Every structure is written in structure tokens, then in C-alpha cells.
Amino acid sequence: MTLTALDPIEPLSGQRLDRLSRRELEVLRLIAQGLSNAAIAAQLYLAGKTVETVCTSIFRKLDLYPSDHVNRRVLAVLVLLREEGVS
């Protein structure tokens, strides 16, 4: 099986970002800025565990599952860039 970085982020139906809550989208945008979970927690005044939970929810809603071959944070950002456009 050949796996490319784009395979997991092909659109299923409609906008995938529409599945995310406002908080999840806010966290995803901070991930796209390169922030770590700890930095996101500090910026949003959240517990680190809360940010981890939000990230897990983002990955699940975007159909990005754990893998040794791809980085889900990068793939989630690619979904964001594709659907919102590069600013």
C-alpha cells in the first residue's frame, strides 16, 4: 500500500471544518500557527489536559486516526488551509 500525505485529508462530503465546534476551530488555528499544546493552554487559559481532549476531538471529527506514518497535527492544518484558504 502506498500512503501519501494527502490521502487522509481528501474531502469526504462537504466542508470538514463544519464538523468542528468554535473552540476546536480556535485550537486548530493555533496549531496552524505552530503552537504546542502547552502554549495553546496558556493562551486560552485552559488546562493542558483540556487542550489534549480538544485535539483528540478535532482529529476524530476530521477522520484523522493515529498512525506511525503521518502526523495528525500536520494533516489537520492541511484541512484547515484547504478549506479556509491560505492567509
Backbone torsions as a table, in degrees:
resi	resn	phi	psi	omega
1	MET	NA	131.4	176.3
2	THR	-99.2	126.7	-179.5
3	LEU	-115.8	125.3	174.2
4	THR	-110.0	160.6	-178.8
5	ALA	-63.5	-21.4	-177.4
6	LEU	-86.3	-21.4	-178.0
7	ASP	-52.4	-49.2	-175.7
8	PRO	-71.3	-9.0	-175.6
9	ILE	-114.3	11.2	176.1
10	GLU	-63.7	138.5	-178.1
11	PRO	-61.8	141.0	176.2
12	LEU	-88.5	-73.4	174.7
13	SER	-149.9	127.9	-179.6
14	GLY	70.6	-166.6	-178.8
15	GLN	-82.5	121.7	-179.8
16	ARG	-69.6	-30.8	-179.8
17	LEU	-66.7	-21.6	178.4
18	ASP	-63.3	-18.8	179.3
19	ARG	-75.5	-18.3	-173.2
20	LEU	-88.8	145.9	173.1
21	SER	-74.6	170.8	177.6
22	ARG	-59.8	-43.4	-179.4
23	ARG	-63.2	-43.2	179.5
24	GLU	-63.0	-41.4	178.8
25	LEU	-66.2	-38.8	177.1
26	GLU	-61.5	-44.7	178.7
27	VAL	-65.5	-41.9	179.4
28	LEU	-61.9	-39.2	178.1
29	ARG	-65.5	-35.1	176.9
30	LEU	-71.0	-36.2	173.6
31	ILE	-59.6	-42.1	-179.3
32	ALA	-64.1	-23.9	176.7
33	GLN	-82.8	-2.4	176.9
34	GLY	93.2	8.4	-178.0
35	LEU	-75.1	144.1	174.4
36	SER	-79.0	168.7	176.2
37	ASN	-58.8	-41.2	179.8
38	ALA	-62.9	-41.5	179.3
39	ALA	-68.0	-38.5	177.1
40	ILE	-63.8	-44.3	179.5
41	ALA	-59.3	-44.2	-179.9
42	ALA	-64.9	-43.0	-177.1
43	GLN	-67.5	-36.8	-176.7
44	LEU	-97.3	3.6	-178.8
45	TYR	56.7	48.7	179.5
46	LEU	-120.1	160.2	171.9
47	ALA	-72.8	149.2	178.0
48	GLY	-57.2	-39.5	179.0
49	LYS	-62.2	-35.7	178.1
50	THR	-64.2	-42.5	178.8
51	VAL	-63.7	-41.5	177.0
52	GLU	-59.1	-42.5	179.4
53	THR	-64.2	-42.1	178.5
54	VAL	-64.4	-42.8	178.7
55	CYS	-61.3	-44.1	178.2
56	THR	-59.6	-41.4	178.7
57	SER	-65.1	-40.8	177.3
58	ILE	-59.1	-49.6	-178.5
59	PHE	-60.9	-41.9	-179.2
60	ARG	-64.7	-46.5	-177.9
61	LYS	-66.9	-27.5	178.5
62	LEU	-93.2	7.1	179.6
63	ASP	58.9	42.8	177.8
64	LEU	-112.2	107.1	-173.5
65	TYR	-104.2	154.7	-178.8
66	PRO	-53.9	140.1	-179.5
67	SER	-156.8	147.3	174.3
68	ASP	-79.1	-9.6	-171.5
69	HIS	-102.7	-17.0	-177.4
70	VAL	-137.7	156.9	177.4
71	ASN	-102.4	114.0	-176.1
72	ARG	-64.3	-32.0	178.4
73	ARG	-63.4	-42.9	178.9
74	VAL	-65.0	-44.6	-179.7
75	LEU	-63.8	-38.6	177.8
76	ALA	-63.5	-40.7	177.5
77	VAL	-64.8	-37.8	177.3
78	LEU	-62.6	-38.9	175.3
79	VAL	-61.2	-46.2	179.1
80	LEU	-57.4	-48.4	-178.1
81	LEU	-64.6	-39.9	179.4
82	ARG	-65.9	-39.3	-174.0
83	GLU	-88.8	-28.7	178.5
84	GLU	-100.0	-16.9	-176.1
85	GLY	84.2	154.6	-179.7
86	VAL	-79.6	128.5	179.4
87	SER	-105.5	NA	NA
